[in-house]
Amino acid sequence: MKNSILSKILLHVESFPGLPKTGAKLMTVLDEPDVSLAQIEKILNYDPGLTANFLKLANSPYFGIPSKVSSIKQAIVSLGIKRLKQIVLATSTSAVLDKAVPGYDLEPGDLWRHSIMVSISALQLAKFKKLSEPNDIFTSALLHDIGKLVLSRFVKEHVGAIKEIVSKGVPLEVAENMVLETDHAEIGAQILTQWSFPTDVVNAVRFHHNPDIIHNKDVRIDLVCLANMFCQMNGMNGESSTDLSSISPALRKRLGFEKDKLESIYNQITKWAKDFSAELTFDL
């Protein structure tokens, strides 16, 4: 029976849609060394919905430009390529991540908002570590839960068995594996492999619940894991809440966050994230 369930899940991975056409085209163009402002503006102009959300996110507290912008041209000039790519990816994935995810009790838009909060919290944690932004940390964090979109229907079908296991104190992703022989992190990694994302991004998604088990340690995985836990603790997703004591000592040691410092960082990020979340209203 389990093999039958897993086979069905993998078929859904194979048929999972790619990034929306406009967003995918923009991401390709933005990787070109000689990309021009006119090229970017022209592509965005073909997708009014993407453009509207692009401008909203550009004017948000995190990406916010000193003075509000009302045109694509203003935003592009003010942001720079790195921030521009982050906003394009965020607005493009809203079309994929805005769906209801009933297996996880998430309403339309909940998964996308949680994903945005985790990605920005991960960048804030990198600042506390005094790191220059690790490559692809925003991308890894933004897409960490994408596997839930495929696994949702199967979790819903077997919710009784999964909840019974979770009620015994077993983490959700472990319960998923016990019942379905896979979990949302592994399925997310398979989706991103299918989308031809770099191995480092795929691994950050695959191990975001279990960074201690990967041999080649990558600060990006630790930051995504901790950012996700922070967002669970402050109620920014549909999973059960947790607390600071559940954070792996090995993870804290790798990041160099002692208990008191970790609590201070959590409080600062929580306050900031809630203020940011209040502004995060989009036409999803």
WOGI-V309592 format. One record per residue. RES is the residue in one small letter. PHI is phi in whole degrees, 0 to 359 (none if undefined). PSI is psi in degrees with one decimal (none if undefined). BURIAL is 1 if it has 16 or more other ideal C-beta (glycine too) atoms within 10 Angstrom, else 0. Layout:
# WOGI-V309592
res:RES phi:PHI psi:PSI burial:BURIAL
res:RES phi:PHI psi:PSI burial:BURIAL
This chain:
# WOGI-V309592
res:m phi:none psi:-44.0 burial:0
res:k phi:298 psi:-42.3 burial:0
res:n phi:299 psi:-35.6 burial:0
res:s phi:295 psi:-43.2 burial:0
res:i phi:297 psi:-48.1 burial:1
res:l phi:299 psi:-39.4 burial:0
res:s phi:299 psi:-42.2 burial:0
res:k phi:295 psi:-40.1 burial:0
res:i phi:299 psi:-45.6 burial:1
res:l phi:294 psi:-31.3 burial:0
res:l phi:295 psi:-37.4 burial:0
res:h phi:291 psi:-33.1 burial:1
res:v phi:297 psi:-45.5 burial:1
res:e phi:299 psi:-32.9 burial:0
res:s phi:264 psi:5.3 burial:0
res:f phi:294 psi:132.8 burial:1
res:p phi:292 psi:155.2 burial:0
res:g phi:279 psi:-176.4 burial:0
res:l phi:299 psi:148.7 burial:1
res:p phi:307 psi:146.7 burial:1
res:k phi:305 psi:-46.3 burial:0
res:t phi:296 psi:-45.8 burial:1
res:g phi:297 psi:-43.2 burial:1
res:a phi:298 psi:-40.9 burial:0
res:k phi:295 psi:-41.6 burial:1
res:l phi:297 psi:-43.3 burial:1
res:m phi:299 psi:-37.4 burial:0
res:t phi:293 psi:-45.6 burial:0
res:v phi:296 psi:-39.4 burial:0
res:l phi:292 psi:-17.2 burial:1
res:d phi:276 psi:-9.1 burial:0
res:e phi:280 psi:130.6 burial:0
res:p phi:297 psi:-27.4 burial:0
res:d phi:252 psi:26.6 burial:0
res:v phi:299 psi:140.2 burial:0
res:s phi:252 psi:156.4 burial:0
res:l phi:302 psi:-40.0 burial:0
res:a phi:298 psi:-39.0 burial:0
res:q phi:298 psi:-46.2 burial:0
res:i phi:296 psi:-45.9 burial:1
res:e phi:298 psi:-40.0 burial:0
res:k phi:296 psi:-42.9 burial:0
res:i phi:294 psi:-44.7 burial:1
res:l phi:297 psi:-34.7 burial:1
res:n phi:296 psi:-19.3 burial:0
res:y phi:281 psi:-9.8 burial:0
res:d phi:228 psi:87.7 burial:1
res:p phi:302 psi:-37.6 burial:0
res:g phi:295 psi:-45.4 burial:0
res:l phi:297 psi:-41.0 burial:1
res:t phi:297 psi:-43.9 burial:1
res:a phi:299 psi:-47.0 burial:0
res:n phi:289 psi:-32.5 burial:1
res:f phi:302 psi:-46.9 burial:1
res:l phi:291 psi:-36.4 burial:1
res:k phi:297 psi:-44.5 burial:1
res:l phi:291 psi:-36.5 burial:1
res:a phi:298 psi:-31.5 burial:1
res:n phi:266 psi:5.7 burial:1
res:s phi:284 psi:165.8 burial:1
res:p phi:304 psi:-35.9 burial:0
res:y phi:281 psi:-52.0 burial:1
res:f phi:276 psi:-6.2 burial:1
res:g phi:315 psi:134.7 burial:0
res:i phi:267 psi:144.8 burial:0
res:p phi:315 psi:-43.5 burial:0
res:s phi:244 psi:141.2 burial:0
res:k phi:302 psi:140.9 burial:0
res:v phi:250 psi:147.9 burial:1
res:s phi:236 psi:1.9 burial:0
res:s phi:225 psi:155.2 burial:0
res:i phi:301 psi:-44.1 burial:1
res:k phi:301 psi:-46.5 burial:0
res:q phi:300 psi:-44.6 burial:0
res:a phi:296 psi:-44.5 burial:1
res:i phi:298 psi:-44.0 burial:1
res:v phi:296 psi:-38.7 burial:0
res:s phi:279 psi:-26.9 burial:1
res:l phi:276 psi:-44.4 burial:1
res:g phi:89 psi:157.9 burial:0
res:i phi:297 psi:-40.7 burial:0
res:k phi:299 psi:-51.4 burial:0
res:r phi:293 psi:-36.6 burial:1
res:l phi:300 psi:-44.4 burial:1
res:k phi:296 psi:-38.2 burial:1
res:q phi:296 psi:-43.7 burial:1
res:i phi:291 psi:-39.8 burial:1
res:v phi:298 psi:-44.5 burial:1
res:l phi:297 psi:-43.4 burial:1
res:a phi:297 psi:-45.6 burial:1
res:t phi:288 psi:-33.9 burial:1
res:s phi:293 psi:-43.2 burial:1
res:t phi:286 psi:-14.7 burial:1
res:s phi:301 psi:-33.1 burial:1
res:a phi:292 psi:-25.0 burial:1
res:v phi:268 psi:-41.4 burial:1
res:l phi:269 psi:-0.3 burial:1
res:d phi:275 psi:-1.2 burial:1
res:k phi:289 psi:154.7 burial:1
res:a phi:295 psi:144.0 burial:0
res:v phi:234 psi:77.7 burial:1
res:p phi:299 psi:-32.0 burial:0
res:g phi:298 psi:-22.6 burial:1
res:y phi:246 psi:13.0 burial:1
res:d phi:58 psi:40.1 burial:0
res:l phi:251 psi:128.9 burial:1
res:e phi:281 psi:164.6 burial:0
res:p phi:307 psi:130.3 burial:0
res:g phi:94 psi:-21.3 burial:1
res:d phi:296 psi:-45.1 burial:1
res:l phi:295 psi:-41.0 burial:1
res:w phi:295 psi:-44.1 burial:1
res:r phi:296 psi:-42.2 burial:1
res:h phi:299 psi:-42.5 burial:1
res:s phi:296 psi:-41.0 burial:1
res:i phi:298 psi:-44.7 burial:1
res:m phi:295 psi:-38.9 burial:1
res:v phi:294 psi:-41.6 burial:1
res:s phi:295 psi:-41.8 burial:1
res:i phi:284 psi:-34.1 burial:1
res:s phi:295 psi:-36.6 burial:1
res:a phi:297 psi:-40.0 burial:1
res:l phi:294 psi:-37.0 burial:1
res:q phi:294 psi:-39.5 burial:1
res:l phi:297 psi:-37.9 burial:1
res:a phi:298 psi:-35.3 burial:1
res:k phi:293 psi:-40.3 burial:0
res:f phi:297 psi:-30.7 burial:1
res:k phi:280 psi:-4.5 burial:1
res:k phi:59 psi:38.3 burial:0
res:l phi:263 psi:144.9 burial:0
res:s phi:290 psi:150.5 burial:0
res:e phi:307 psi:117.2 burial:0
res:p phi:300 psi:141.5 burial:1
res:n phi:305 psi:133.2 burial:0
res:d phi:66 psi:13.6 burial:1
res:i phi:297 psi:-40.6 burial:1
res:f phi:298 psi:-46.2 burial:1
res:t phi:299 psi:-47.3 burial:1
res:s phi:300 psi:-45.2 burial:1
res:a phi:290 psi:-40.1 burial:1
res:l phi:299 psi:-36.5 burial:1
res:l phi:257 psi:10.5 burial:1
res:h phi:299 psi:-30.2 burial:1
res:d phi:252 psi:15.9 burial:1
res:i phi:298 psi:-26.3 burial:1
res:g phi:298 psi:-21.9 burial:1
res:k phi:297 psi:-26.6 burial:1
res:l phi:294 psi:-34.8 burial:1
res:v phi:278 psi:-43.2 burial:1
res:l phi:283 psi:-17.2 burial:1
res:s phi:309 psi:-50.2 burial:1
res:r phi:296 psi:-33.3 burial:0
res:f phi:283 psi:-36.1 burial:1
res:v phi:297 psi:-42.2 burial:1
res:k phi:297 psi:-41.5 burial:0
res:e phi:295 psi:-30.0 burial:0
res:h phi:243 psi:27.7 burial:1
res:v phi:298 psi:-33.6 burial:1
res:g phi:298 psi:-49.1 burial:0
res:a phi:295 psi:-40.6 burial:0
res:i phi:293 psi:-44.5 burial:1
res:k phi:296 psi:-36.0 burial:0
res:e phi:298 psi:-41.0 burial:0
res:i phi:291 psi:-44.4 burial:1
res:v phi:299 psi:-35.8 burial:1
res:s phi:298 psi:-17.3 burial:0
res:k phi:269 psi:8.9 burial:0
res:g phi:91 psi:11.1 burial:0
res:v phi:275 psi:133.8 burial:0
res:p phi:301 psi:149.3 burial:1
res:l phi:305 psi:-45.3 burial:1
res:e phi:294 psi:-31.2 burial:1
res:v phi:290 psi:-41.3 burial:0
res:a phi:298 psi:-40.7 burial:1
res:e phi:303 psi:-46.0 burial:1
res:n phi:295 psi:-37.6 burial:1
res:m phi:295 psi:-35.0 burial:0
res:v phi:267 psi:-40.0 burial:1
res:l phi:253 psi:-5.9 burial:1
res:e phi:64 psi:20.8 burial:0
res:t phi:197 psi:173.7 burial:1
res:d phi:219 psi:173.7 burial:1
res:h phi:293 psi:-26.8 burial:1
res:a phi:290 psi:-43.9 burial:1
res:e phi:294 psi:-41.9 burial:1
res:i phi:294 psi:-39.6 burial:1
res:g phi:300 psi:-42.1 burial:1
res:a phi:297 psi:-37.9 burial:1
res:q phi:292 psi:-37.6 burial:1
res:i phi:298 psi:-45.7 burial:1
res:l phi:291 psi:-31.8 burial:1
res:t phi:297 psi:-43.1 burial:0
res:q phi:298 psi:-33.2 burial:0
res:w phi:277 psi:2.0 burial:1
res:s phi:66 psi:35.6 burial:0
res:f phi:284 psi:155.8 burial:1
res:p phi:299 psi:153.3 burial:0
res:t phi:303 psi:-38.4 burial:0
res:d phi:298 psi:-38.9 burial:1
res:v phi:291 psi:-43.6 burial:1
res:v phi:301 psi:-44.4 burial:1
res:n phi:292 psi:-36.0 burial:1
res:a phi:297 psi:-36.2 burial:1
res:v phi:287 psi:-45.0 burial:1
res:r phi:299 psi:-38.6 burial:1
res:f phi:251 psi:18.6 burial:1
res:h phi:291 psi:-15.1 burial:1
res:h phi:263 psi:-17.5 burial:1
res:n phi:223 psi:61.0 burial:1
res:p phi:293 psi:-18.2 burial:1
res:d phi:288 psi:-18.7 burial:0
res:i phi:270 psi:-10.4 burial:0
res:i phi:272 psi:134.8 burial:0
res:h phi:287 psi:-42.2 burial:0
res:n phi:274 psi:91.7 burial:0
res:k phi:295 psi:138.8 burial:0
res:d phi:222 psi:120.5 burial:1
res:v phi:303 psi:-28.0 burial:1
res:r phi:300 psi:-41.7 burial:1
res:i phi:294 psi:-42.9 burial:1
res:d phi:297 psi:-41.3 burial:1
res:l phi:292 psi:-40.4 burial:1
res:v phi:294 psi:-42.7 burial:1
res:c phi:301 psi:-50.3 burial:1
res:l phi:292 psi:-40.5 burial:1
res:a phi:299 psi:-41.1 burial:1
res:n phi:296 psi:-41.9 burial:1
res:m phi:296 psi:-40.9 burial:1
res:f phi:301 psi:-43.2 burial:1
res:c phi:288 psi:-26.9 burial:1
res:q phi:291 psi:-42.3 burial:1
res:m phi:296 psi:-34.9 burial:1
res:n phi:263 psi:18.2 burial:1
res:g phi:79 psi:21.5 burial:0
res:m phi:264 psi:28.8 burial:1
res:n phi:200 psi:-177.9 burial:1
res:g phi:267 psi:2.8 burial:1
res:e phi:276 psi:169.5 burial:1
res:s phi:296 psi:146.4 burial:0
res:s phi:289 psi:160.9 burial:0
res:t phi:224 psi:-170.5 burial:0
res:d phi:217 psi:169.7 burial:0
res:l phi:298 psi:-28.2 burial:0
res:s phi:292 psi:-17.7 burial:0
res:s phi:277 psi:-6.3 burial:0
res:i phi:286 psi:129.3 burial:1
res:s phi:304 psi:129.6 burial:0
res:p phi:303 psi:-36.4 burial:0
res:a phi:295 psi:-37.9 burial:0
res:l phi:295 psi:-46.2 burial:1
res:r phi:299 psi:-40.5 burial:1
res:k phi:294 psi:-43.1 burial:0
res:r phi:298 psi:-39.4 burial:0
res:l phi:276 psi:-13.3 burial:1
res:g phi:75 psi:28.7 burial:0
res:f phi:256 psi:106.0 burial:1
res:e phi:291 psi:165.5 burial:0
res:k phi:304 psi:-48.4 burial:0
res:d phi:296 psi:-42.1 burial:0
res:k phi:295 psi:-40.7 burial:0
res:l phi:298 psi:-41.3 burial:1
res:e phi:295 psi:-40.4 burial:0
res:s phi:296 psi:-44.5 burial:0
res:i phi:297 psi:-44.0 burial:1
res:y phi:301 psi:-45.5 burial:1
res:n phi:297 psi:-41.2 burial:0
res:q phi:294 psi:-45.9 burial:0
res:i phi:293 psi:-38.1 burial:1
res:t phi:298 psi:-46.7 burial:1
res:k phi:298 psi:-46.8 burial:0
res:w phi:296 psi:-43.1 burial:0
res:a phi:295 psi:-38.9 burial:1
res:k phi:293 psi:-39.0 burial:0
res:d phi:297 psi:-42.7 burial:0
res:f phi:295 psi:-44.2 burial:1
res:s phi:300 psi:-33.6 burial:1
res:a phi:296 psi:-24.6 burial:0
res:e phi:269 psi:-8.1 burial:0
res:l phi:272 psi:74.7 burial:1
res:t phi:242 psi:123.4 burial:0
res:f phi:227 psi:160.2 burial:1
res:d phi:274 psi:77.1 burial:0
res:l phi:278 psi:none burial:0
